[in-house]
């Protein structure tokens, strides 16, 4: 029987190993409310990966690696994300909590590993919110060139904070419509592109001409493909948000598997389909594809294709869509980082004040603290919009990949512990089909992505750029090592893993 009431509450996270390392008891009324419906979770899972990486940066990937190289890179990254989402789906369906990756890392690896993963994820999304605010200021300059970017950054920060302060349902509803706009834009692009390929729209059929230029289909060889691999990996970040949202889903053990099963194929169609269409319609040598910043709306491959299809207001249309994508990323990032900070406070890994919620089930202290980090968006008024955005993006980019690697490690340990405690795979609400190859392969690929995050800067000896690109690694390791030194925590034995889900979910399963 499923929960239909938004008043259903989650159980406090139970101790991961023992009373020493587990969370301390908390008040029963400081709990989130399950207000996210099926359509919210579905659209959060689908729309999470559709952003500026697709709308803007996809052109640069084709210019760098050719249409074939870009397509291959996105397919390979998509397969890795598929394996990773299977791992996350198996754990989230069994234990749907807002702490998600931090909770799983704590329960199945070690409290110190969970501490590092949790703070790393919060840092990643808190900084990303700030970066998106800067990007929003750049976008608004298209329509209002005389208004300073910090005005828009501040306005959008207040808007997103206000939405998240209402309730989880308000967040889900806003994200549903923001993501719907992105999805519709991609679908219209694919339809227009296919019609242009066959000559129904535009100046005539383009066919597969751009795919018949020999080695230029894979321009630059494997070096270029690996470079695009990094860009593609960043484009897919945010798909893991479904794991956090599971903590406030009304029927997570039914809806999480449904969302995980559908998200891979839909995202692959959107990304692979878009790259294929762009590769057919725009030669990789077109200089417009090299422009990949938020200020280059007119050079977005989506804009170029819409213009060639005869849509006169293509630039203004794509500017609005990209603004929607940016606000969606900021909205979901604020939600995810707030819930992670809340969960860490409930686990004793952050100040207790962040573990309190108001009557609407919103952790306001955690939300305001995270919004405070968003004030970094006002750096745009000091060092210039483009410079602030690029620096913030570089700092936060690696953190997402580290969290993904943590998901793979946690899932490997989770399945081993689940079986060691006398359970069978058939007892799982959702089963990752390719275990243990899936998490192992995803982890190996992620190590490659992390190591090659900005290898050009390493080879060129650009110290500041290397620091901003790789600073996430020493931050993560420092958090892990210091926590382990202070708490003396150990790796959780398989037979001592806490595999129980929230009480309301367990009761519904009976």
KOLGUMAR-925915 format. One record per residue (C-alpha): residue number from 0; residue in three letters; y, x, z. Coordinates in pm, whole numbers. Each point is the difference from the previous one (the first is absolute). Example, Ala and Ser with C-alpha at 12.3 -4.5 7.8 and 13.67 -1.06 7.14 Angstrom:
<tikes>
0,ala,-450,1230,780 $
1,ser,344,137,-66 $
</tikes>
This chain:
<tikes>
0,unk,0,0,0 $
1,unk,336,141,-101 $
2,unk,322,5,195 $
3,unk,263,-228,-152 $
4,unk,263,30,268 $
5,unk,269,261,-13 $
6,unk,-26,9,381 $
7,unk,-339,172,-4 $
8,unk,34,331,176 $
9,unk,-173,333,-40 $
10,unk,-174,175,283 $
11,unk,140,318,147 $
12,unk,-170,304,-150 $
13,unk,-295,102,210 $
14,unk,-54,358,122 $
15,unk,-121,231,-275 $
16,unk,-223,227,208 $
17,unk,59,-34,368 $
18,unk,258,-103,251 $
19,unk,140,351,-21 $
20,unk,80,-4,-370 $
21,unk,27,-371,-65 $
22,unk,306,-225,16 $
23,unk,120,-138,328 $
24,unk,-19,-374,71 $
25,unk,301,-196,-123 $
26,unk,137,-346,57 $
27,unk,-183,-276,-187 $
28,unk,319,-149,-135 $
29,unk,103,324,-176 $
30,unk,-217,-73,-303 $
31,unk,60,-51,-370 $
32,unk,-56,-339,-163 $
33,unk,-224,-57,-299 $
34,unk,251,-151,-241 $
35,unk,-100,160,-332 $
36,unk,-180,-235,-237 $
37,unk,-244,84,-277 $
38,unk,261,4,-275 $
39,unk,220,230,210 $
40,unk,-281,254,45 $
41,unk,-97,-21,-368 $
42,unk,352,66,-123 $
43,unk,63,272,259 $
44,unk,-312,177,-125 $
45,unk,87,-41,-369 $
46,unk,375,50,9 $
47,unk,-8,293,239 $
48,unk,-76,255,-271 $
49,unk,238,-140,-261 $
50,unk,333,173,38 $
51,unk,235,255,-150 $
52,unk,-296,229,-69 $
53,unk,-108,-245,-269 $
54,unk,334,-136,-116 $
55,unk,184,333,-25 $
56,unk,-214,311,54 $
57,unk,-282,-108,-237 $
58,unk,209,113,-297 $
59,unk,24,352,138 $
60,unk,-376,21,47 $
61,unk,-59,-79,-368 $
62,unk,264,255,-107 $
63,unk,-170,261,217 $
64,unk,-368,-56,-77 $
65,unk,2,-208,-317 $
66,unk,-131,-359,-12 $
67,unk,-362,104,43 $
68,unk,69,238,286 $
69,unk,210,-254,189 $
70,unk,-260,-273,-56 $
71,unk,-283,225,122 $
72,unk,197,104,310 $
73,unk,75,-360,99 $
74,unk,-362,-105,-57 $
75,unk,-130,282,221 $
76,unk,254,-73,275 $
77,unk,-82,-371,-28 $
78,unk,-369,75,55 $
79,unk,85,211,305 $
80,unk,217,-280,140 $
81,unk,-283,-247,-65 $
82,unk,-239,210,211 $
83,unk,262,37,269 $
84,unk,74,-373,11 $
85,unk,-372,-69,33 $
86,unk,-6,226,305 $
87,unk,304,-170,147 $
88,unk,-138,-345,-83 $
89,unk,-324,65,186 $
90,unk,181,101,318 $
91,unk,281,-258,-27 $
92,unk,-239,-291,-51 $
93,unk,-204,103,304 $
94,unk,297,96,221 $
95,unk,318,-170,-131 $
96,unk,275,145,219 $
97,unk,363,91,-69 $
98,unk,-68,359,106 $
99,unk,-238,35,-295 $
100,unk,-25,369,-96 $
101,unk,122,122,338 $
102,unk,-250,-221,183 $
103,unk,-288,104,-225 $
104,unk,89,369,24 $
105,unk,15,-31,380 $
106,unk,-325,-192,38 $
107,unk,-211,180,-259 $
108,unk,134,358,-7 $
109,unk,203,89,310 $
110,unk,301,-128,196 $
111,unk,199,305,-110 $
112,unk,-81,-58,-366 $
113,unk,106,-362,41 $
114,unk,322,107,171 $
115,unk,86,228,-294 $
116,unk,-93,-260,-263 $
117,unk,202,-273,170 $
118,unk,320,197,44 $
119,unk,-40,149,-347 $
120,unk,-25,-347,-154 $
121,unk,297,-129,197 $
122,unk,204,302,-105 $
123,unk,-107,-45,-363 $
124,unk,111,-361,-28 $
125,unk,308,29,221 $
126,unk,129,278,-225 $
127,unk,-108,-192,-312 $
128,unk,209,-298,112 $
129,unk,299,234,18 $
130,unk,-79,138,-346 $
131,unk,-26,-349,-146 $
132,unk,339,-90,147 $
133,unk,151,296,-184 $
134,unk,-176,-109,-320 $
135,unk,136,-353,42 $
136,unk,353,143,8 $
137,unk,-71,186,-325 $
138,unk,-129,-318,-163 $
139,unk,299,-208,109 $
140,unk,230,255,-162 $
141,unk,-118,-144,-334 $
142,unk,189,-323,71 $
143,unk,262,116,253 $
144,unk,92,361,-84 $
145,unk,302,2,228 $
146,unk,-181,-95,323 $
147,unk,-127,291,217 $
148,unk,-379,20,30 $
149,unk,6,-6,380 $
150,unk,140,-355,-11 $
151,unk,-309,-123,-181 $
152,unk,-231,213,217 $
153,unk,143,-159,314 $
154,unk,-8,-350,-140 $
155,unk,-361,22,-115 $
156,unk,-106,157,331 $
157,unk,145,-299,187 $
158,unk,-170,-240,-243 $
159,unk,-344,158,32 $
160,unk,29,32,377 $
161,unk,99,-367,22 $
162,unk,-300,-114,-206 $
163,unk,-243,205,209 $
164,unk,161,-127,321 $
165,unk,-86,-363,-82 $
166,unk,-381,15,3 $
167,unk,-304,145,-175 $
168,unk,-7,-315,-212 $
169,unk,360,60,-110 $
170,unk,-90,354,-103 $
171,unk,-307,-126,-186 $
172,unk,199,-267,-180 $
173,unk,276,240,-105 $
174,unk,-252,258,-115 $
175,unk,-192,-265,-192 $
176,unk,303,-90,-210 $
177,unk,127,355,-42 $
178,unk,-345,111,-114 $
179,unk,-33,-303,-226 $
180,unk,312,107,-189 $
181,unk,-147,346,-55 $
182,unk,-334,-138,-114 $
183,unk,163,-244,-243 $
184,unk,215,281,-144 $
185,unk,-308,214,-69 $
186,unk,-188,-292,-155 $
187,unk,294,-79,-230 $
188,unk,22,368,-92 $
189,unk,-370,14,-89 $
190,unk,24,-317,-210 $
191,unk,311,122,-184 $
192,unk,-158,342,-51 $
193,unk,-321,-135,-148 $
194,unk,197,-227,-235 $
195,unk,205,302,-111 $
196,unk,-311,211,-57 $
197,unk,-127,-264,-245 $
198,unk,343,-50,-159 $
199,unk,59,-355,125 $
200,unk,313,120,181 $
201,unk,232,286,-92 $
202,unk,43,182,-328 $
203,unk,-365,19,-97 $
204,unk,-346,92,132 $
205,unk,-21,334,177 $
206,unk,-376,2,34 $
207,unk,-158,316,137 $
208,unk,222,248,-183 $
209,unk,111,178,317 $
210,unk,-365,51,98 $
211,unk,-86,187,-321 $
212,unk,201,320,43 $
213,unk,-285,231,94 $
214,unk,45,212,312 $
215,unk,335,-163,75 $
216,unk,-188,-305,126 $
217,unk,-84,227,294 $
218,unk,322,201,-8 $
219,unk,-8,305,226 $
220,unk,-371,-25,76 $
221,unk,-144,-14,350 $
222,unk,306,154,164 $
223,unk,215,-293,-113 $
224,unk,-268,-252,93 $
225,unk,-18,141,354 $
226,unk,379,-17,26 $
227,unk,-7,-367,-102 $
228,unk,-283,-50,248 $
229,unk,243,72,283 $
230,unk,257,-246,-137 $
231,unk,-265,-267,-51 $
232,unk,-125,46,355 $
233,unk,345,-66,141 $
234,unk,35,-307,-225 $
235,unk,-309,-157,157 $
236,unk,117,52,359 $
237,unk,55,-324,191 $
238,unk,-334,-151,-102 $
239,unk,-120,85,352 $
240,unk,248,-252,145 $
241,unk,-271,-267,-18 $
242,unk,-171,182,289 $
243,unk,307,-40,223 $
244,unk,58,-360,-112 $
245,unk,-360,-85,96 $
246,unk,113,11,363 $
247,unk,208,-315,-57 $
248,unk,-212,-175,-264 $
249,unk,-125,-347,92 $
250,unk,-357,64,-113 $
251,unk,-33,377,-52 $
252,unk,-377,18,-35 $
253,unk,18,-232,-299 $
254,unk,333,101,-151 $
255,unk,-13,380,34 $
256,unk,-316,35,-213 $
257,unk,148,-243,-254 $
258,unk,320,202,-24 $
259,unk,-183,332,-25 $
260,unk,-229,-126,-277 $
261,unk,285,-127,-213 $
262,unk,265,266,51 $
263,unk,-176,282,-186 $
264,unk,-56,-181,-326 $
265,unk,343,-159,-6 $
266,unk,181,325,74 $
267,unk,-210,189,-253 $
268,unk,86,-260,-263 $
269,unk,369,21,85 $
270,unk,21,380,7 $
271,unk,-253,95,-267 $
272,unk,116,-286,-220 $
273,unk,366,100,36 $
274,unk,-69,369,-71 $
275,unk,-205,-97,-308 $
276,unk,273,-230,-134 $
277,unk,274,257,59 $
278,unk,-212,267,-168 $
279,unk,-43,-223,-305 $
280,unk,364,-98,-35 $
281,unk,195,311,105 $
282,unk,-86,353,-124 $
283,unk,-49,240,289 $
284,unk,264,224,-162 $
285,unk,268,-269,42 $
286,unk,264,168,224 $
287,unk,69,-332,174 $
288,unk,-337,25,177 $
289,unk,113,312,183 $
290,unk,251,-203,202 $
291,unk,-182,-119,309 $
292,unk,265,-71,262 $
293,unk,122,-332,136 $
294,unk,334,61,-170 $
295,unk,-165,15,-343 $
296,unk,-73,-371,-40 $
297,unk,81,9,-371 $
298,unk,-263,271,-47 $
299,unk,-279,-180,188 $
300,unk,-296,-46,-236 $
301,unk,-2,-367,97 $
302,unk,364,-32,-104 $
303,unk,-63,181,-328 $
304,unk,-292,-225,-91 $
305,unk,185,-320,91 $
306,unk,301,111,-205 $
307,unk,-221,71,-303 $
308,unk,-154,-344,46 $
309,unk,348,-147,-52 $
310,unk,98,-75,361 $
311,unk,372,79,2 $
312,unk,40,1,380 $
313,unk,-302,225,59 $
314,unk,188,257,210 $
315,unk,148,-262,233 $
316,unk,-339,-172,25 $
317,unk,-184,319,93 $
318,unk,276,99,240 $
319,unk,-60,-326,187 $
320,unk,-378,50,-5 $
321,unk,28,359,126 $
322,unk,235,-114,277 $
323,unk,-265,-256,95 $
324,unk,-264,275,8 $
325,unk,219,215,222 $
326,unk,73,-282,244 $
327,unk,-370,-87,5 $
328,unk,-89,360,87 $
329,unk,265,8,272 $
330,unk,-112,-335,136 $
331,unk,-369,92,17 $
332,unk,81,348,131 $
333,unk,207,-142,285 $
334,unk,-280,-244,84 $
335,unk,-277,263,-12 $
336,unk,183,264,203 $
337,unk,107,-258,260 $
338,unk,-358,-121,47 $
339,unk,-128,356,23 $
340,unk,252,85,270 $
341,unk,-93,-321,184 $
342,unk,-371,83,-18 $
343,unk,55,355,122 $
344,unk,196,-132,298 $
345,unk,-287,-237,78 $
346,unk,-236,299,-18 $
347,unk,212,212,232 $
348,unk,109,235,-280 $
349,unk,365,-114,-4 $
350,unk,246,-130,261 $
351,unk,-113,-335,144 $
352,unk,320,-177,-101 $
353,unk,-110,12,-364 $
354,unk,-311,-201,88 $
355,unk,195,-311,104 $
356,unk,47,-303,-224 $
357,unk,236,-297,14 $
358,unk,-92,-368,-7 $
359,unk,-51,17,-379 $
360,unk,-252,283,34 $
361,unk,240,262,-139 $
362,unk,13,346,165 $
363,unk,380,16,-2 $
364,unk,37,333,179 $
365,unk,-232,166,-252 $
366,unk,184,-171,-287 $
367,unk,344,113,119 $
368,unk,-119,356,59 $
369,unk,-145,15,-352 $
370,unk,314,-153,-148 $
371,unk,197,267,179 $
372,unk,-182,264,-203 $
373,unk,107,-198,-306 $
374,unk,353,104,80 $
375,unk,-88,325,-174 $
376,unk,80,-203,-308 $
377,unk,362,62,82 $
378,unk,-55,363,-96 $
379,unk,89,-127,-345 $
380,unk,362,-16,107 $
381,unk,-3,364,113 $
382,unk,-215,207,-238 $
383,unk,-11,-230,-303 $
384,unk,-246,-276,-86 $
385,unk,-232,195,-227 $
386,unk,-31,302,230 $
387,unk,-70,-213,309 $
388,unk,-262,-208,-179 $
389,unk,-182,302,-144 $
390,unk,-10,181,335 $
391,unk,-120,-301,199 $
392,unk,-263,-79,-262 $
393,unk,-136,355,7 $
394,unk,-22,1,379 $
395,unk,-192,-329,18 $
396,unk,-214,38,-313 $
397,unk,-273,217,152 $
398,unk,-39,-214,312 $
399,unk,-157,-286,-195 $
400,unk,-271,225,-143 $
401,unk,-79,137,347 $
402,unk,-50,-356,127 $
403,unk,-228,-74,-294 $
404,unk,-209,307,85 $
405,unk,-16,-128,358 $
406,unk,-134,-335,-124 $
407,unk,-280,176,-189 $
408,unk,-99,209,304 $
409,unk,17,-301,233 $
410,unk,-219,-211,-228 $
411,unk,-266,269,-27 $
412,unk,-16,23,378 $
413,unk,18,-380,42 $
414,unk,-304,-69,-217 $
415,unk,-204,271,174 $
416,unk,92,-139,342 $
417,unk,-63,-358,-108 $
418,unk,-354,84,-107 $
419,unk,-63,231,296 $
420,unk,70,-290,238 $
421,unk,-287,-203,-146 $
422,unk,189,-207,-257 $
423,unk,-84,-41,-367 $
424,unk,225,4,-304 $
425,unk,-71,-371,-47 $
426,unk,182,-66,329 $
427,unk,332,109,-154 $
428,unk,240,-274,-122 $
429,unk,81,228,-296 $
430,unk,-205,295,-121 $
431,unk,134,306,-185 $
432,unk,-243,33,-290 $
433,unk,10,375,-58 $
434,unk,-39,141,351 $
435,unk,-22,294,72 $
436,unk,103,126,-344 $
437,unk,310,-223,-4 $
438,unk,187,132,305 $
439,unk,-118,357,-65 $
440,unk,124,-3,-359 $
441,unk,327,-167,95 $
442,unk,56,261,271 $
443,unk,-68,288,-241 $
444,unk,241,-139,-259 $
445,unk,267,-53,264 $
446,unk,-28,361,116 $
447,unk,61,101,-362 $
448,unk,301,-231,-21 $
449,unk,143,127,330 $
450,unk,-46,365,-96 $
451,unk,158,-50,-342 $
452,unk,283,-223,117 $
453,unk,265,237,-134 $
454,unk,-183,307,-125 $
455,unk,279,71,-251 $
456,unk,242,65,287 $
457,unk,-256,224,170 $
458,unk,-54,208,-313 $
459,unk,375,20,-63 $
460,unk,76,101,357 $
461,unk,246,-285,67 $
462,unk,-17,9,379 $
463,unk,207,-306,93 $
464,unk,-185,-219,-249 $
465,unk,-336,126,126 $
466,unk,104,-78,356 $
467,unk,105,-357,-78 $
468,unk,-318,-61,-201 $
469,unk,-253,141,247 $
470,unk,171,-52,336 $
471,unk,-228,-298,67 $
472,unk,-300,234,47 $
473,unk,135,204,295 $
474,unk,145,-319,154 $
475,unk,-342,-170,-12 $
476,unk,-191,304,127 $
477,unk,259,58,273 $
478,unk,-31,-357,128 $
479,unk,-380,24,-3 $
480,unk,-20,339,174 $
481,unk,266,-67,265 $
482,unk,-154,-337,95 $
483,unk,-345,156,21 $
484,unk,134,284,217 $
485,unk,180,-238,237 $
486,unk,-271,-270,28 $
487,unk,-310,220,-47 $
488,unk,-144,-274,-221 $
489,unk,-326,57,-186 $
490,unk,-167,-138,-310 $
491,unk,-139,-348,73 $
492,unk,-384,-1,19 $
493,unk,-163,-242,-245 $
494,unk,-166,-201,276 $
495,unk,327,-39,194 $
496,unk,213,-137,-285 $
497,unk,172,-331,71 $
498,unk,-103,-225,-292 $
499,unk,129,-331,139 $
500,unk,263,-205,-178 $
501,unk,278,-215,149 $
502,unk,-131,-281,220 $
503,unk,135,-282,-216 $
504,unk,-176,139,-307 $
505,unk,-326,52,185 $
506,unk,11,-356,136 $
507,unk,56,-144,-347 $
508,unk,-301,192,-129 $
509,unk,-231,-166,253 $
</tikes>
